[in-house]
């Protein structure tokens, strides 16, 4: 594995992806966002107001179980 750095990514059930930081993310419009945090939570529910970062909006999800 020489030549590149490996970062751990953890998928949280019904939650975000947790990624070892710092991270630099290229958005679909070509802009770049950066976080220097040790662990970064990336939104997967698409409800976050701080996308691509998680703001715990997934916790307010109403489930229809029947």
N, CA, C and O atoms as a Maestro MAE file, in Angstrom:
{
 s_m_m2io_version
 :::
 2.0.0
}

f_m_ct {
 s_m_title
 :::
 protein
 m_atom[264] {
  # First column is atom index #
  i_m_mmod_type
  r_m_x_coord
  r_m_y_coord
  r_m_z_coord
  i_m_residue_number
  s_m_chain_name
  s_m_pdb_residue_name
  s_m_pdb_atom_name
  i_m_atomic_number
  :::
  1 25 0.815 -1.194 0.000 1 A "UNK " " N  " 7
  2 3 0.000 0.000 0.000 1 A "UNK " " CA " 6
  3 2 0.854 1.251 0.000 1 A "UNK " " C  " 6
  4 15 0.498 2.230 0.656 1 A "UNK " " O  " 8
  5 25 1.902 1.251 -0.672 2 A "UNK " " N  " 7
  6 3 2.742 2.440 -0.710 2 A "UNK " " CA " 6
  7 2 2.192 3.448 -1.703 2 A "UNK " " C  " 6
  8 15 1.565 3.085 -2.698 2 A "UNK " " O  " 8
  9 25 2.438 4.725 -1.416 3 A "UNK " " N  " 7
  10 3 2.042 5.765 -2.348 3 A "UNK " " CA " 6
  11 2 0.734 6.456 -2.025 3 A "UNK " " C  " 6
  12 15 0.425 7.488 -2.619 3 A "UNK " " O  " 8
  13 25 -0.054 5.909 -1.087 4 A "UNK " " N  " 7
  14 3 -1.288 6.594 -0.723 4 A "UNK " " CA " 6
  15 2 -1.620 6.314 0.737 4 A "UNK " " C  " 6
  16 15 -1.176 5.322 1.317 4 A "UNK " " O  " 8
  17 25 -2.413 7.215 1.316 5 A "UNK " " N  " 7
  18 3 -2.773 7.105 2.718 5 A "UNK " " CA " 6
  19 2 -4.135 6.435 2.850 5 A "UNK " " C  " 6
  20 15 -5.055 6.754 2.096 5 A "UNK " " O  " 8
  21 25 -4.273 5.533 3.777 6 A "UNK " " N  " 7
  22 3 -5.528 4.837 4.011 6 A "UNK " " CA " 6
  23 2 -6.259 5.512 5.169 6 A "UNK " " C  " 6
  24 15 -5.671 5.755 6.222 6 A "UNK " " O  " 8
  25 25 -7.533 5.811 4.972 7 A "UNK " " N  " 7
  26 3 -8.368 6.394 6.011 7 A "UNK " " CA " 6
  27 2 -9.502 5.435 6.323 7 A "UNK " " C  " 6
  28 15 -10.056 4.806 5.422 7 A "UNK " " O  " 8
  29 25 -9.844 5.324 7.582 8 A "UNK " " N  " 7
  30 3 -10.930 4.455 7.996 8 A "UNK " " CA " 6
  31 2 -12.257 5.179 7.849 8 A "UNK " " C  " 6
  32 15 -12.384 6.338 8.245 8 A "UNK " " O  " 8
  33 25 -13.259 4.493 7.274 9 A "UNK " " N  " 7
  34 3 -14.618 5.002 7.152 9 A "UNK " " CA " 6
  35 2 -15.543 3.989 7.820 9 A "UNK " " C  " 6
  36 15 -15.472 2.793 7.537 9 A "UNK " " O  " 8
  37 25 -16.415 4.478 8.713 10 A "UNK " " N  " 7
  38 3 -17.337 3.605 9.426 10 A "UNK " " CA " 6
  39 2 -18.764 4.012 9.106 10 A "UNK " " C  " 6
  40 15 -19.121 5.183 9.240 10 A "UNK " " O  " 8
  41 25 -19.587 3.051 8.681 11 A "UNK " " N  " 7
  42 3 -20.985 3.337 8.411 11 A "UNK " " CA " 6
  43 2 -21.774 3.127 9.702 11 A "UNK " " C  " 6
  44 15 -21.706 2.056 10.305 11 A "UNK " " O  " 8
  45 25 -22.526 4.151 10.130 12 A "UNK " " N  " 7
  46 3 -23.355 4.078 11.321 12 A "UNK " " CA " 6
  47 2 -24.771 3.716 10.877 12 A "UNK " " C  " 6
  48 15 -25.339 4.380 10.010 12 A "UNK " " O  " 8
  49 25 -25.344 2.661 11.472 13 A "UNK " " N  " 7
  50 3 -26.687 2.245 11.091 13 A "UNK " " CA " 6
  51 2 -27.665 3.396 11.285 13 A "UNK " " C  " 6
  52 15 -27.715 3.996 12.359 13 A "UNK " " O  " 8
  53 25 -28.435 3.703 10.261 14 A "UNK " " N  " 7
  54 3 -29.401 4.808 10.257 14 A "UNK " " CA " 6
  55 2 -28.761 6.151 10.580 14 A "UNK " " C  " 6
  56 15 -29.412 7.038 11.131 14 A "UNK " " O  " 8
  57 25 -27.487 6.299 10.237 15 A "UNK " " N  " 7
  58 3 -26.788 7.538 10.547 15 A "UNK " " CA " 6
  59 2 -25.757 7.883 9.486 15 A "UNK " " C  " 6
  60 15 -25.850 7.439 8.341 15 A "UNK " " O  " 8
  61 25 -24.780 8.677 9.882 16 A "UNK " " N  " 7
  62 3 -23.780 9.173 8.930 16 A "UNK " " CA " 6
  63 2 -22.656 8.177 8.683 16 A "UNK " " C  " 6
  64 15 -22.580 7.120 9.310 16 A "UNK " " O  " 8
  65 25 -21.794 8.545 7.759 17 A "UNK " " N  " 7
  66 3 -20.511 7.878 7.594 17 A "UNK " " CA " 6
  67 2 -19.509 8.636 8.439 17 A "UNK " " C  " 6
  68 15 -19.414 9.860 8.340 17 A "UNK " " O  " 8
  69 25 -18.767 7.933 9.262 18 A "UNK " " N  " 7
  70 3 -17.719 8.558 10.068 18 A "UNK " " CA " 6
  71 2 -16.397 8.307 9.386 18 A "UNK " " C  " 6
  72 15 -16.045 7.159 9.114 18 A "UNK " " O  " 8
  73 25 -15.660 9.362 9.108 19 A "UNK " " N  " 7
  74 3 -14.406 9.254 8.379 19 A "UNK " " CA " 6
  75 2 -13.295 9.910 9.160 19 A "UNK " " C  " 6
  76 15 -13.457 11.007 9.694 19 A "UNK " " O  " 8
  77 25 -12.158 9.230 9.223 20 A "UNK " " N  " 7
  78 3 -10.996 9.828 9.868 20 A "UNK " " CA " 6
  79 2 -10.600 11.065 9.087 20 A "UNK " " C  " 6
  80 15 -10.515 11.034 7.860 20 A "UNK " " O  " 8
  81 25 -10.358 12.148 9.796 21 A "UNK " " N  " 7
  82 3 -10.002 13.406 9.159 21 A "UNK " " CA " 6
  83 2 -8.522 13.664 9.243 21 A "UNK " " C  " 6
  84 15 -7.776 12.839 9.770 21 A "UNK " " O  " 8
  85 25 -8.087 14.779 8.740 22 A "UNK " " N  " 7
  86 3 -8.891 15.796 8.054 22 A "UNK " " CA " 6
  87 2 -9.330 15.311 6.676 22 A "UNK " " C  " 6
  88 15 -8.733 14.398 6.106 22 A "UNK " " O  " 8
  89 25 -10.382 15.933 6.151 23 A "UNK " " N  " 7
  90 3 -10.905 15.560 4.843 23 A "UNK " " CA " 6
  91 2 -11.080 16.788 3.968 23 A "UNK " " C  " 6
  92 15 -11.263 17.903 4.458 23 A "UNK " " O  " 8
  93 25 -11.022 16.564 2.688 24 A "UNK " " N  " 7
  94 3 -11.321 17.578 1.686 24 A "UNK " " CA " 6
  95 2 -12.297 16.931 0.728 24 A "UNK " " C  " 6
  96 15 -12.010 15.873 0.169 24 A "UNK " " O  " 8
  97 25 -13.455 17.556 0.532 25 A "UNK " " N  " 7
  98 3 -14.525 16.974 -0.269 25 A "UNK " " CA " 6
  99 2 -14.805 17.868 -1.454 25 A "UNK " " C  " 6
  100 15 -15.057 19.063 -1.299 25 A "UNK " " O  " 8
  101 25 -14.761 17.284 -2.643 26 A "UNK " " N  " 7
  102 3 -15.125 18.022 -3.852 26 A "UNK " " CA " 6
  103 2 -16.610 17.828 -4.094 26 A "UNK " " C  " 6
  104 15 -17.077 16.704 -4.277 26 A "UNK " " O  " 8
  105 25 -17.349 18.926 -4.096 27 A "UNK " " N  " 7
  106 3 -18.797 18.897 -4.274 27 A "UNK " " CA " 6
  107 2 -19.147 18.756 -5.753 27 A "UNK " " C  " 6
  108 15 -18.295 18.924 -6.626 27 A "UNK " " O  " 8
  109 25 -20.423 18.443 -6.019 28 A "UNK " " N  " 7
  110 3 -20.839 18.237 -7.406 28 A "UNK " " CA " 6
  111 2 -20.749 19.489 -8.259 28 A "UNK " " C  " 6
  112 15 -20.702 19.397 -9.486 28 A "UNK " " O  " 8
  113 25 -20.725 20.672 -7.623 29 A "UNK " " N  " 7
  114 3 -20.597 21.917 -8.387 29 A "UNK " " CA " 6
  115 2 -19.141 22.343 -8.581 29 A "UNK " " C  " 6
  116 15 -18.866 23.408 -9.133 29 A "UNK " " O  " 8
  117 25 -18.209 21.497 -8.120 30 A "UNK " " N  " 7
  118 3 -16.789 21.778 -8.306 30 A "UNK " " CA " 6
  119 2 -16.127 22.506 -7.141 30 A "UNK " " C  " 6
  120 15 -14.902 22.625 -7.104 30 A "UNK " " O  " 8
  121 25 -16.924 22.997 -6.185 31 A "UNK " " N  " 7
  122 3 -16.337 23.641 -5.015 31 A "UNK " " CA " 6
  123 2 -15.749 22.594 -4.076 31 A "UNK " " C  " 6
  124 15 -16.083 21.412 -4.159 31 A "UNK " " O  " 8
  125 25 -14.882 23.035 -3.194 32 A "UNK " " N  " 7
  126 3 -14.238 22.137 -2.243 32 A "UNK " " CA " 6
  127 2 -14.542 22.604 -0.832 32 A "UNK " " C  " 6
  128 15 -14.438 23.791 -0.523 32 A "UNK " " O  " 8
  129 25 -14.923 21.646 0.032 33 A "UNK " " N  " 7
  130 3 -15.108 21.938 1.454 33 A "UNK " " CA " 6
  131 2 -14.101 21.101 2.230 33 A "UNK " " C  " 6
  132 15 -13.741 19.999 1.817 33 A "UNK " " O  " 8
  133 25 -13.654 21.639 3.356 34 A "UNK " " N  " 7
  134 3 -12.607 20.979 4.123 34 A "UNK " " CA " 6
  135 2 -12.981 20.956 5.604 34 A "UNK " " C  " 6
  136 15 -13.584 21.897 6.120 34 A "UNK " " O  " 8
  137 25 -12.617 19.883 6.265 35 A "UNK " " N  " 7
  138 3 -12.749 19.790 7.716 35 A "UNK " " CA " 6
  139 2 -11.441 19.260 8.269 35 A "UNK " " C  " 6
  140 15 -10.900 18.268 7.779 35 A "UNK " " O  " 8
  141 25 -10.941 19.929 9.295 36 A "UNK " " N  " 7
  142 3 -9.701 19.512 9.931 36 A "UNK " " CA " 6
  143 2 -9.952 18.695 11.194 36 A "UNK " " C  " 6
  144 15 -9.023 18.428 11.956 36 A "UNK " " O  " 8
  145 25 -11.191 18.300 11.415 37 A "UNK " " N  " 7
  146 3 -11.537 17.526 12.604 37 A "UNK " " CA " 6
  147 2 -10.904 16.139 12.558 37 A "UNK " " C  " 6
  148 15 -10.600 15.620 11.484 37 A "UNK " " O  " 8
  149 25 -10.712 15.551 13.728 38 A "UNK " " N  " 7
  150 3 -10.127 14.213 13.852 38 A "UNK " " CA " 6
  151 2 -11.040 13.149 13.241 38 A "UNK " " C  " 6
  152 15 -10.567 12.232 12.569 38 A "UNK " " O  " 8
  153 25 -12.356 13.273 13.477 39 A "UNK " " N  " 7
  154 3 -13.365 12.400 12.867 39 A "UNK " " CA " 6
  155 2 -14.441 13.307 12.291 39 A "UNK " " C  " 6
  156 15 -14.893 14.245 12.948 39 A "UNK " " O  " 8
  157 25 -14.848 13.022 11.062 40 A "UNK " " N  " 7
  158 3 -15.837 13.824 10.352 40 A "UNK " " CA " 6
  159 2 -17.058 12.957 10.086 40 A "UNK " " C  " 6
  160 15 -16.927 11.830 9.608 40 A "UNK " " O  " 8
  161 25 -18.254 13.478 10.393 41 A "UNK " " N  " 7
  162 3 -19.504 12.775 10.120 41 A "UNK " " CA " 6
  163 2 -20.075 13.299 8.810 41 A "UNK " " C  " 6
  164 15 -20.404 14.479 8.696 41 A "UNK " " O  " 8
  165 25 -20.190 12.419 7.825 42 A "UNK " " N  " 7
  166 3 -20.719 12.793 6.512 42 A "UNK " " CA " 6
  167 2 -22.163 12.332 6.391 42 A "UNK " " C  " 6
  168 15 -22.474 11.168 6.645 42 A "UNK " " O  " 8
  169 25 -23.037 13.239 6.008 43 A "UNK " " N  " 7
  170 3 -24.466 12.974 5.913 43 A "UNK " " CA " 6
  171 2 -24.774 11.948 4.820 43 A "UNK " " C  " 6
  172 15 -24.229 12.014 3.719 43 A "UNK " " O  " 8
  173 25 -25.655 11.002 5.143 44 A "UNK " " N  " 7
  174 3 -26.134 10.046 4.144 44 A "UNK " " CA " 6
  175 2 -27.644 10.125 3.955 44 A "UNK " " C  " 6
  176 15 -28.177 9.536 3.014 44 A "UNK " " O  " 8
  177 25 -28.353 10.855 4.848 45 A "UNK " " N  " 7
  178 3 -29.813 10.922 4.758 45 A "UNK " " CA " 6
  179 2 -30.294 12.062 3.861 45 A "UNK " " C  " 6
  180 15 -31.465 12.111 3.486 45 A "UNK " " O  " 8
  181 25 -29.391 12.972 3.519 46 A "UNK " " N  " 7
  182 3 -29.673 14.113 2.644 46 A "UNK " " CA " 6
  183 2 -30.605 15.139 3.288 46 A "UNK " " C  " 6
  184 15 -31.251 15.915 2.585 46 A "UNK " " O  " 8
  185 25 -30.678 15.148 4.628 47 A "UNK " " N  " 7
  186 3 -31.515 16.115 5.340 47 A "UNK " " CA " 6
  187 2 -30.699 17.201 6.016 47 A "UNK " " C  " 6
  188 15 -31.262 18.184 6.497 47 A "UNK " " O  " 8
  189 25 -29.400 17.046 6.063 48 A "UNK " " N  " 7
  190 3 -28.538 17.958 6.795 48 A "UNK " " CA " 6
  191 2 -28.547 19.355 6.186 48 A "UNK " " C  " 6
  192 15 -28.474 19.515 4.968 48 A "UNK " " O  " 8
  193 25 -28.638 20.353 7.043 49 A "UNK " " N  " 7
  194 3 -28.541 21.743 6.588 49 A "UNK " " CA " 6
  195 2 -27.091 22.170 6.442 49 A "UNK " " C  " 6
  196 15 -26.806 23.253 5.931 49 A "UNK " " O  " 8
  197 25 -26.170 21.313 6.894 50 A "UNK " " N  " 7
  198 3 -24.745 21.604 6.797 50 A "UNK " " CA " 6
  199 2 -24.045 20.621 5.861 50 A "UNK " " C  " 6
  200 15 -22.852 20.353 6.006 50 A "UNK " " O  " 8
  201 25 -24.797 20.087 4.902 51 A "UNK " " N  " 7
  202 3 -24.265 19.088 3.967 51 A "UNK " " CA " 6
  203 2 -22.989 19.595 3.322 51 A "UNK " " C  " 6
  204 15 -22.893 20.778 2.994 51 A "UNK " " O  " 8
  205 25 -22.021 18.738 3.135 52 A "UNK " " N  " 7
  206 3 -22.053 17.286 3.224 52 A "UNK " " CA " 6
  207 2 -21.846 16.743 4.634 52 A "UNK " " C  " 6
  208 15 -21.774 15.530 4.830 52 A "UNK " " O  " 8
  209 25 -21.751 17.643 5.620 53 A "UNK " " N  " 7
  210 3 -21.516 17.200 6.985 53 A "UNK " " CA " 6
  211 2 -22.835 16.929 7.693 53 A "UNK " " C  " 6
  212 15 -23.833 17.599 7.429 53 A "UNK " " O  " 8
  213 25 -22.844 15.956 8.585 54 A "UNK " " N  " 7
  214 3 -24.043 15.573 9.323 54 A "UNK " " CA " 6
  215 2 -24.349 16.587 10.419 54 A "UNK " " C  " 6
  216 15 -23.449 17.041 11.126 54 A "UNK " " O  " 8
  217 25 -25.644 16.941 10.554 55 A "UNK " " N  " 7
  218 3 -26.076 17.806 11.653 55 A "UNK " " CA " 6
  219 2 -27.097 17.079 12.538 55 A "UNK " " C  " 6
  220 15 -27.835 17.716 13.289 55 A "UNK " " O  " 8
  221 25 -27.134 15.764 12.447 56 A "UNK " " N  " 7
  222 3 -28.029 14.847 13.176 56 A "UNK " " CA " 6
  223 2 -29.494 14.964 12.760 56 A "UNK " " C  " 6
  224 15 -30.372 14.552 13.518 56 A "UNK " " O  " 8
  225 25 -29.779 15.505 11.598 57 A "UNK " " N  " 7
  226 3 -31.158 15.585 11.103 57 A "UNK " " CA " 6
  227 2 -31.791 14.206 10.955 57 A "UNK " " C  " 6
  228 15 -33.011 14.072 11.044 57 A "UNK " " O  " 8
  229 25 -30.980 13.191 10.733 58 A "UNK " " N  " 7
  230 3 -31.508 11.834 10.582 58 A "UNK " " CA " 6
  231 2 -32.233 11.368 11.841 58 A "UNK " " C  " 6
  232 15 -33.075 10.473 11.768 58 A "UNK " " O  " 8
  233 25 -31.922 11.955 12.984 59 A "UNK " " N  " 7
  234 3 -32.562 11.551 14.246 59 A "UNK " " CA " 6
  235 2 -34.020 11.965 14.314 59 A "UNK " " C  " 6
  236 15 -34.796 11.383 15.071 59 A "UNK " " O  " 8
  237 25 -34.400 12.970 13.528 60 A "UNK " " N  " 7
  238 3 -35.787 13.452 13.540 60 A "UNK " " CA " 6
  239 2 -36.662 12.705 12.541 60 A "UNK " " C  " 6
  240 15 -37.831 13.046 12.358 60 A "UNK " " O  " 8
  241 25 -36.109 11.705 11.906 61 A "UNK " " N  " 7
  242 3 -36.846 10.933 10.898 61 A "UNK " " CA " 6
  243 2 -38.033 10.219 11.543 61 A "UNK " " C  " 6
  244 15 -37.876 9.523 12.547 61 A "UNK " " O  " 8
  245 25 -39.222 10.395 10.961 62 A "UNK " " N  " 7
  246 3 -40.417 9.720 11.438 62 A "UNK " " CA " 6
  247 2 -40.554 8.436 10.638 62 A "UNK " " C  " 6
  248 15 -40.549 8.449 9.407 62 A "UNK " " O  " 8
  249 25 -40.677 7.334 11.351 63 A "UNK " " N  " 7
  250 3 -40.784 6.036 10.674 63 A "UNK " " CA " 6
  251 2 -42.219 5.562 10.654 63 A "UNK " " C  " 6
  252 15 -42.955 5.702 11.631 63 A "UNK " " O  " 8
  253 25 -42.601 5.001 9.529 64 A "UNK " " N  " 7
  254 3 -43.918 4.420 9.379 64 A "UNK " " CA " 6
  255 2 -43.754 2.910 9.432 64 A "UNK " " C  " 6
  256 15 -43.445 2.278 8.422 64 A "UNK " " O  " 8
  257 25 -43.960 2.332 10.612 65 A "UNK " " N  " 7
  258 3 -43.750 0.891 10.791 65 A "UNK " " CA " 6
  259 2 -45.022 0.076 10.552 65 A "UNK " " C  " 6
  260 15 -45.044 -1.118 10.852 65 A "UNK " " O  " 8
  261 25 -46.023 0.658 10.049 66 A "UNK " " N  " 7
  262 3 -47.185 -0.172 9.804 66 A "UNK " " CA " 6
  263 2 -48.284 0.610 9.335 66 A "UNK " " C  " 6
  264 15 -49.359 0.071 9.074 66 A "UNK " " O  " 8
  :::
 }
 m_bond[263] {
  # First column is bond index #
  i_m_from
  i_m_to
  i_m_order
  :::
  1 1 2 1
  2 2 3 1
  3 3 4 2
  4 3 5 1
  5 5 6 1
  6 6 7 1
  7 7 8 2
  8 7 9 1
  9 9 10 1
  10 10 11 1
  11 11 12 2
  12 11 13 1
  13 13 14 1
  14 14 15 1
  15 15 16 2
  16 15 17 1
  17 17 18 1
  18 18 19 1
  19 19 20 2
  20 19 21 1
  21 21 22 1
  22 22 23 1
  23 23 24 2
  24 23 25 1
  25 25 26 1
  26 26 27 1
  27 27 28 2
  28 27 29 1
  29 29 30 1
  30 30 31 1
  31 31 32 2
  32 31 33 1
  33 33 34 1
  34 34 35 1
  35 35 36 2
  36 35 37 1
  37 37 38 1
  38 38 39 1
  39 39 40 2
  40 39 41 1
  41 41 42 1
  42 42 43 1
  43 43 44 2
  44 43 45 1
  45 45 46 1
  46 46 47 1
  47 47 48 2
  48 47 49 1
  49 49 50 1
  50 50 51 1
  51 51 52 2
  52 51 53 1
  53 53 54 1
  54 54 55 1
  55 55 56 2
  56 55 57 1
  57 57 58 1
  58 58 59 1
  59 59 60 2
  60 59 61 1
  61 61 62 1
  62 62 63 1
  63 63 64 2
  64 63 65 1
  65 65 66 1
  66 66 67 1
  67 67 68 2
  68 67 69 1
  69 69 70 1
  70 70 71 1
  71 71 72 2
  72 71 73 1
  73 73 74 1
  74 74 75 1
  75 75 76 2
  76 75 77 1
  77 77 78 1
  78 78 79 1
  79 79 80 2
  80 79 81 1
  81 81 82 1
  82 82 83 1
  83 83 84 2
  84 83 85 1
  85 85 86 1
  86 86 87 1
  87 87 88 2
  88 87 89 1
  89 89 90 1
  90 90 91 1
  91 91 92 2
  92 91 93 1
  93 93 94 1
  94 94 95 1
  95 95 96 2
  96 95 97 1
  97 97 98 1
  98 98 99 1
  99 99 100 2
  100 99 101 1
  101 101 102 1
  102 102 103 1
  103 103 104 2
  104 103 105 1
  105 105 106 1
  106 106 107 1
  107 107 108 2
  108 107 109 1
  109 109 110 1
  110 110 111 1
  111 111 112 2
  112 111 113 1
  113 113 114 1
  114 114 115 1
  115 115 116 2
  116 115 117 1
  117 117 118 1
  118 118 119 1
  119 119 120 2
  120 119 121 1
  121 121 122 1
  122 122 123 1
  123 123 124 2
  124 123 125 1
  125 125 126 1
  126 126 127 1
  127 127 128 2
  128 127 129 1
  129 129 130 1
  130 130 131 1
  131 131 132 2
  132 131 133 1
  133 133 134 1
  134 134 135 1
  135 135 136 2
  136 135 137 1
  137 137 138 1
  138 138 139 1
  139 139 140 2
  140 139 141 1
  141 141 142 1
  142 142 143 1
  143 143 144 2
  144 143 145 1
  145 145 146 1
  146 146 147 1
  147 147 148 2
  148 147 149 1
  149 149 150 1
  150 150 151 1
  151 151 152 2
  152 151 153 1
  153 153 154 1
  154 154 155 1
  155 155 156 2
  156 155 157 1
  157 157 158 1
  158 158 159 1
  159 159 160 2
  160 159 161 1
  161 161 162 1
  162 162 163 1
  163 163 164 2
  164 163 165 1
  165 165 166 1
  166 166 167 1
  167 167 168 2
  168 167 169 1
  169 169 170 1
  170 170 171 1
  171 171 172 2
  172 171 173 1
  173 173 174 1
  174 174 175 1
  175 175 176 2
  176 175 177 1
  177 177 178 1
  178 178 179 1
  179 179 180 2
  180 179 181 1
  181 181 182 1
  182 182 183 1
  183 183 184 2
  184 183 185 1
  185 185 186 1
  186 186 187 1
  187 187 188 2
  188 187 189 1
  189 189 190 1
  190 190 191 1
  191 191 192 2
  192 191 193 1
  193 193 194 1
  194 194 195 1
  195 195 196 2
  196 195 197 1
  197 197 198 1
  198 198 199 1
  199 199 200 2
  200 199 201 1
  201 201 202 1
  202 202 203 1
  203 203 204 2
  204 203 205 1
  205 205 206 1
  206 206 207 1
  207 207 208 2
  208 207 209 1
  209 209 210 1
  210 210 211 1
  211 211 212 2
  212 211 213 1
  213 213 214 1
  214 214 215 1
  215 215 216 2
  216 215 217 1
  217 217 218 1
  218 218 219 1
  219 219 220 2
  220 219 221 1
  221 221 222 1
  222 222 223 1
  223 223 224 2
  224 223 225 1
  225 225 226 1
  226 226 227 1
  227 227 228 2
  228 227 229 1
  229 229 230 1
  230 230 231 1
  231 231 232 2
  232 231 233 1
  233 233 234 1
  234 234 235 1
  235 235 236 2
  236 235 237 1
  237 237 238 1
  238 238 239 1
  239 239 240 2
  240 239 241 1
  241 241 242 1
  242 242 243 1
  243 243 244 2
  244 243 245 1
  245 245 246 1
  246 246 247 1
  247 247 248 2
  248 247 249 1
  249 249 250 1
  250 250 251 1
  251 251 252 2
  252 251 253 1
  253 253 254 1
  254 254 255 1
  255 255 256 2
  256 255 257 1
  257 257 258 1
  258 258 259 1
  259 259 260 2
  260 259 261 1
  261 261 262 1
  262 262 263 1
  263 263 264 2
  :::
 }
}
